[in-house]
């Protein structure tokens, strides 16, 4: 099959959609399909077509985390895409490239598959700054309903997203297909131990209990909740050698750095900054506990990545995590500062054997998120979409 993946963001950018699209591209190729990615070009103002990736220049929207948006119509790119003789177009995003993919599918009369990745109602504040935000959320819901109802096949990565679309009024069939991850990336055999040793030496981390927060630093990720919960713990710690690594970057970083000083925990928090995707597994591996307070995820790939690296997980409860974590059995949930403090103390009270048992159960349970399962589910959707166009 000749498949076109259309996305406004793609590797080497680091975010959930870019990672999911790259993972899907790789596993489709591995199974013998011809895959072409159509995406934006954040590197130059020229159209570039290399290694089956067509990059189209656009404009950078600073207000949306420097989101790159290409034009809806590009004659030169269209000429290239026509020659690819695509059997199917799979759109991963809604704006620029997403609209372009929709127009092309209609023009070329081929099936259109669409994955609804992002809970946009959690991001309206970026544009509204709190002014008329309820109205903005209403518009987002109507748009989500419209674009989800006009495709050949629709997929979402979790039941949480499916339920949201149902709430918006989408009444068509929705395929729930969790994004897969390349579990082998997190195998101990693929971990650069020298990198870890050098990093620990640089930041004086040897012998310390390492907590990890990893991902884009933005308001909706609620990293302030983690800092406040950790500050509560540090008022009467059960261990005195803990440290929190904040890996990633984003618009909320200055606010968080200020908050750590106000909370008096600067000596226990290290802002590492953005790291290459290839190094991400190393940070899971070197850490004792992965933390997250975000409730804006559609699936939560970072939780699954942490588990794949056999790292314990403590996160704020969210509907999308019900299939990923069983509280106190394969990971841990908290709801506020007090419960964060209590759960962290409980985790620290567990023996090494008890912790290992939890990690092993979580690892076995989450094998269902392998790229092979991801492929099997998605290829079934593609063939069903093709049959609808026969």
C-alpha positions as CSV (number, residue, x, y, z in Angstrom):
1,X,0.0,0.0,0.0
2,X,1.2,3.5,-0.7
3,X,0.3,5.7,2.3
4,X,0.6,9.4,2.9
5,X,0.9,10.7,6.4
6,X,0.1,14.4,6.7
7,X,1.1,16.2,9.9
8,X,2.0,19.8,10.9
9,X,4.8,18.4,13.2
10,X,7.3,15.6,12.6
11,X,10.6,14.2,13.7
12,X,13.1,15.6,14.9
13,X,10.5,17.8,16.7
14,X,9.6,16.3,20.1
15,X,5.9,16.1,20.9
16,X,3.3,13.4,21.0
17,X,2.0,13.8,17.5
18,X,5.4,14.0,15.9
19,X,6.5,10.9,17.8
20,X,3.3,9.0,17.0
21,X,3.6,9.9,13.3
22,X,7.3,8.8,13.1
23,X,6.5,5.5,14.9
24,X,3.6,4.8,12.5
25,X,5.8,5.6,9.5
26,X,8.6,3.3,10.7
27,X,6.4,0.3,11.5
28,X,4.5,0.7,8.2
29,X,7.8,0.7,6.3
30,X,9.0,-2.3,8.3
31,X,5.9,-4.2,7.1
32,X,6.6,-3.5,3.4
33,X,4.4,-0.5,2.7
34,X,5.6,2.6,0.8
35,X,5.1,5.5,3.2
36,X,5.5,9.2,2.5
37,X,5.3,12.0,5.1
38,X,4.0,15.4,4.2
39,X,4.8,18.0,6.9
40,X,6.0,21.5,7.5
41,X,9.6,22.8,7.0
42,X,10.8,24.6,10.1
43,X,14.4,24.5,8.7
44,X,14.1,26.6,5.6
45,X,11.7,28.5,3.3
46,X,12.0,25.9,0.5
47,X,10.0,22.8,-0.4
48,X,12.2,19.8,0.3
49,X,11.6,16.2,-0.7
50,X,14.1,13.8,0.8
51,X,13.9,10.2,2.1
52,X,10.1,10.1,1.4
53,X,9.5,13.2,3.6
54,X,8.1,16.2,1.8
55,X,8.6,19.4,3.8
56,X,6.5,22.5,3.0
57,X,7.5,25.9,4.4
58,X,5.0,27.9,6.4
59,X,4.7,30.6,9.0
60,X,5.7,30.3,12.6
61,X,3.0,31.1,15.1
62,X,4.8,32.3,18.2
63,X,1.6,32.4,20.3
64,X,1.2,28.6,19.8
65,X,4.6,27.4,21.0
66,X,6.2,28.4,17.7
67,X,3.8,26.1,15.8
68,X,4.6,25.9,12.2
69,X,1.6,26.2,9.8
70,X,1.9,25.6,6.1
71,X,-0.5,27.0,3.5
72,X,-3.6,25.0,2.5
73,X,-2.7,24.9,-1.2
74,X,0.8,24.5,-2.7
75,X,0.9,23.7,-6.4
76,X,4.5,22.6,-6.4
77,X,3.9,20.2,-3.5
78,X,0.7,19.0,-5.1
79,X,2.6,18.1,-8.3
80,X,5.0,16.0,-6.3
81,X,2.3,14.2,-4.3
82,X,0.3,13.4,-7.5
83,X,3.3,11.4,-8.8
84,X,3.4,9.3,-5.6
85,X,0.1,7.6,-6.6
86,X,-1.1,7.4,-3.0
87,X,-3.7,4.8,-2.0
88,X,-4.7,6.5,1.2
89,X,-4.1,9.7,3.1
90,X,-3.9,9.7,6.9
91,X,-4.2,13.1,8.5
92,X,-2.7,13.6,11.9
93,X,-3.4,17.3,12.5
94,X,-6.2,19.8,11.9
95,X,-4.7,23.0,10.6
96,X,-2.3,23.8,7.7
97,X,-1.0,20.4,6.5
98,X,-4.2,18.7,7.9
99,X,-6.5,20.9,5.7
100,X,-4.1,20.3,2.8
101,X,-4.4,16.5,3.2
102,X,-8.2,16.7,3.3
103,X,-8.3,18.8,0.1
104,X,-5.9,16.4,-1.6
105,X,-7.9,13.3,-0.6
106,X,-11.0,14.8,-2.1
107,X,-9.2,16.0,-5.3
108,X,-7.5,12.6,-5.8
109,X,-10.6,10.7,-4.8
110,X,-8.8,8.4,-2.3
111,X,-9.8,7.4,1.3
112,X,-9.1,9.8,4.1
113,X,-8.2,8.5,7.6
114,X,-8.0,11.0,10.4
115,X,-6.6,10.7,13.9
116,X,-7.9,13.1,16.6
117,X,-4.8,13.4,18.8
118,X,-5.3,16.6,20.8
119,X,-7.7,17.7,23.5
120,X,-7.9,21.3,22.2
121,X,-10.3,22.5,24.9
122,X,-7.3,22.3,27.2
123,X,-5.4,24.7,25.1
124,X,-7.8,27.5,24.3
125,X,-6.4,29.7,27.1
126,X,-3.2,30.2,25.0
127,X,-5.2,32.3,22.5
128,X,-7.9,33.7,24.7
129,X,-5.7,34.6,27.8
130,X,-8.9,33.8,29.8
131,X,-11.1,36.2,27.9
132,X,-14.3,34.6,26.5
133,X,-12.6,31.2,27.1
134,X,-16.0,29.3,27.4
135,X,-17.0,30.6,24.0
136,X,-13.7,29.5,22.5
137,X,-14.1,26.0,23.9
138,X,-17.6,25.9,22.3
139,X,-16.1,26.8,19.0
140,X,-13.4,24.1,19.3
141,X,-16.0,21.5,20.1
142,X,-18.1,22.4,17.0
143,X,-15.0,22.3,14.8
144,X,-13.9,19.0,16.2
145,X,-17.3,17.6,15.5
146,X,-17.3,18.9,11.9
147,X,-13.8,17.6,10.9
148,X,-14.4,14.3,12.6
149,X,-17.6,13.7,10.8
150,X,-16.3,14.2,7.2
151,X,-13.6,11.5,6.9
152,X,-13.6,7.9,5.6
153,X,-12.4,6.5,8.9
154,X,-11.8,8.2,12.3
155,X,-9.4,7.1,15.0
156,X,-8.5,8.3,18.5
157,X,-5.7,7.1,20.8
158,X,-7.9,6.6,23.9
159,X,-11.4,6.1,25.3
160,X,-11.0,9.5,27.0
161,X,-10.8,11.1,23.5
162,X,-13.6,9.0,22.1
163,X,-15.9,10.1,25.0
164,X,-15.0,13.7,24.4
165,X,-15.9,13.4,20.7
166,X,-19.2,11.8,21.7
167,X,-19.8,14.7,24.0
168,X,-19.1,17.1,21.1
169,X,-21.9,15.3,19.1
170,X,-19.8,13.0,16.9
171,X,-22.1,10.0,16.3
172,X,-20.1,8.0,13.7
173,X,-17.9,4.9,14.4
174,X,-14.7,5.8,16.2
175,X,-11.7,3.4,16.2
176,X,-9.8,3.6,19.5
177,X,-6.2,2.8,18.7
178,X,-3.6,3.6,21.3
179,X,-0.4,5.0,19.9
180,X,2.3,2.4,19.9
181,X,5.9,2.9,21.1
182,X,9.1,1.2,20.2
183,X,9.6,-0.7,23.4
184,X,13.1,-1.8,22.3
185,X,14.3,1.8,22.6
186,X,13.9,1.5,26.4
187,X,15.6,-1.9,26.8
188,X,18.6,-1.8,29.1
189,X,20.8,-3.1,26.2
190,X,20.1,0.1,24.3
191,X,20.8,2.5,27.2
192,X,24.0,4.6,27.0
193,X,25.5,3.9,30.5
194,X,28.4,6.2,29.9
195,X,26.0,9.1,29.2
196,X,24.2,8.4,32.5
197,X,27.4,8.3,34.5
198,X,28.7,11.5,33.0
199,X,25.3,13.2,33.6
200,X,25.1,12.1,37.2
201,X,28.7,13.3,37.8
202,X,28.0,16.7,36.2
203,X,24.9,17.3,38.4
204,X,26.2,15.4,41.5
205,X,23.4,12.8,41.3
206,X,25.2,9.7,42.5
207,X,23.5,8.1,45.4
208,X,20.5,10.3,45.1
209,X,16.8,9.4,44.7
210,X,15.9,10.9,41.4
211,X,12.4,12.1,40.5
212,X,11.7,12.9,36.9
213,X,9.3,15.2,35.1
214,X,9.7,15.0,31.3
215,X,8.0,16.8,28.5
216,X,6.9,20.3,27.2
217,X,6.8,22.8,30.0
218,X,3.5,24.5,29.6
219,X,0.6,25.6,31.8
220,X,-1.6,22.7,30.8
221,X,1.0,20.2,31.9
222,X,0.5,21.4,35.6
223,X,4.1,21.1,36.6
224,X,3.4,23.6,39.3
225,X,1.3,20.9,41.0
226,X,4.3,18.7,41.1
227,X,6.5,21.4,42.6
228,X,4.0,22.2,45.3
229,X,3.5,18.5,46.1
230,X,7.3,18.0,46.3
231,X,7.7,21.1,48.5
232,X,5.1,19.6,50.9
233,X,7.1,16.4,51.0
234,X,10.4,18.2,51.6
235,X,9.0,20.0,54.7
236,X,9.3,16.6,56.5
237,X,11.2,14.3,54.1
238,X,11.7,10.6,54.8
239,X,14.9,10.8,52.8
240,X,17.2,13.8,52.5
241,X,18.9,13.0,49.2
242,X,16.1,13.4,46.7
243,X,16.2,15.6,43.6
244,X,13.7,16.4,40.9
245,X,14.9,16.6,37.3
246,X,12.7,18.7,35.0
247,X,13.6,17.7,31.5
248,X,12.1,19.7,28.6
249,X,11.4,23.3,27.8
250,X,8.5,25.6,27.1
251,X,6.8,28.9,27.9
252,X,6.0,28.1,31.5
253,X,9.7,27.4,32.5
254,X,10.4,30.9,33.9
255,X,7.3,30.7,36.1
256,X,8.3,27.3,37.4
257,X,11.9,28.5,38.1
258,X,10.4,31.4,40.1
259,X,8.1,29.0,41.9
260,X,10.9,26.8,43.0
261,X,12.6,29.8,44.6
262,X,9.4,30.9,46.3
263,X,8.8,27.4,47.6
264,X,12.4,27.2,48.9
265,X,13.2,24.0,47.0
266,X,15.8,25.3,44.4
267,X,18.5,23.1,45.9
268,X,16.3,20.0,45.1
269,X,15.2,20.9,41.5
270,X,17.3,20.8,38.4
271,X,15.9,22.3,35.1
272,X,17.8,20.3,32.5
273,X,16.2,21.8,29.4
274,X,15.4,20.3,26.1
275,X,17.2,17.1,25.1
276,X,17.4,15.1,21.9
277,X,14.7,12.4,21.5
278,X,17.4,9.7,21.3
279,X,18.5,10.6,24.9
280,X,15.0,10.5,26.4
281,X,15.2,6.8,27.4
282,X,18.4,7.5,29.4
283,X,16.5,9.9,31.7
284,X,13.8,7.4,32.4
285,X,16.4,4.8,33.1
286,X,18.5,6.9,35.5
287,X,15.4,7.9,37.5
288,X,13.7,6.2,40.4
289,X,10.3,7.7,39.9
290,X,8.5,9.3,36.9
291,X,6.0,12.1,37.8
292,X,3.2,13.8,36.0
293,X,0.3,16.1,37.0
294,X,-1.0,16.7,33.5
295,X,-4.7,15.9,32.8
296,X,-4.5,17.2,29.2
297,X,-3.1,14.1,27.6
298,X,-5.1,12.0,25.1
299,X,-3.2,8.9,25.9
300,X,0.0,9.7,27.8
301,X,2.9,8.2,25.9
302,X,5.4,9.4,28.5
303,X,3.8,7.1,31.1
304,X,4.1,4.1,28.9
305,X,7.7,5.1,28.0
306,X,8.6,5.3,31.7
307,X,7.0,1.8,32.3
308,X,8.9,0.5,29.2
309,X,12.1,1.7,30.9
310,X,11.0,-0.1,34.1
311,X,10.6,3.1,36.1
312,X,7.9,3.5,38.7
313,X,5.2,6.0,37.9
314,X,3.4,8.5,40.1
315,X,0.8,10.7,38.3
316,X,-2.4,12.6,38.9
317,X,-5.4,10.5,38.0
318,X,-6.9,11.1,34.6
319,X,-9.5,9.0,32.6
320,X,-7.0,8.2,29.9
321,X,-4.7,6.3,32.4
322,X,-7.3,3.8,33.5
323,X,-5.9,1.2,31.0
324,X,-2.3,2.1,31.7
325,X,-2.0,2.1,35.5
326,X,-3.7,0.2,38.3
327,X,-3.3,2.3,41.5
328,X,-0.9,0.7,43.9
329,X,-0.5,-2.4,41.7
330,X,1.2,-1.2,38.5
331,X,1.8,2.5,39.4
332,X,0.4,5.2,41.7
333,X,-2.2,8.0,41.4
334,X,-2.4,11.2,43.4
335,X,-5.1,14.0,43.4
336,X,-3.6,16.9,45.3
337,X,-0.6,18.1,47.4
338,X,-1.5,15.9,50.4
339,X,-2.0,12.8,48.4
340,X,1.2,13.4,46.4
341,X,3.0,13.6,49.7
342,X,1.4,10.5,51.1
343,X,1.9,8.5,47.9
344,X,5.6,9.5,47.7
345,X,6.1,8.5,51.3
346,X,4.4,5.2,50.6
347,X,6.5,4.4,47.6
348,X,9.7,5.2,49.5
349,X,8.5,2.8,52.3
350,X,8.3,-0.1,49.8
351,X,11.1,-2.7,49.7
352,X,13.2,-3.1,46.6
353,X,11.4,-6.4,46.0
354,X,8.0,-4.8,46.3
355,X,9.0,-2.0,43.9
356,X,10.4,-4.5,41.4
357,X,7.2,-6.5,41.5
358,X,5.1,-3.4,40.7
359,X,7.4,-2.5,37.8
360,X,7.3,-6.0,36.3
361,X,3.5,-6.1,36.5
362,X,3.3,-2.7,34.8
363,X,5.7,-3.8,32.1
364,X,3.8,-6.9,31.2
365,X,0.4,-5.1,31.2
366,X,1.7,-2.4,28.9
367,X,3.1,-4.7,26.2
368,X,-0.2,-4.1,24.4
369,X,1.2,-0.7,23.4
370,X,3.9,-2.2,21.3
371,X,4.4,-0.9,17.7
372,X,3.3,-4.3,16.4
373,X,-0.1,-4.0,18.0
374,X,-0.3,-0.4,16.8
375,X,0.4,-1.6,13.2
376,X,-2.1,-4.4,13.3
377,X,-4.9,-2.1,14.5
378,X,-4.1,0.7,12.1
379,X,-3.7,-1.4,9.0
380,X,-7.2,-2.9,9.6
381,X,-8.6,0.6,9.5
382,X,-6.7,1.4,6.3
383,X,-8.1,-1.7,4.5
384,X,-11.6,-0.9,5.7
385,X,-11.2,2.7,4.4
386,X,-10.1,1.3,1.0
387,X,-13.1,-1.0,0.8
388,X,-15.4,2.0,1.3
389,X,-13.9,3.5,-1.9
390,X,-14.1,0.4,-4.0
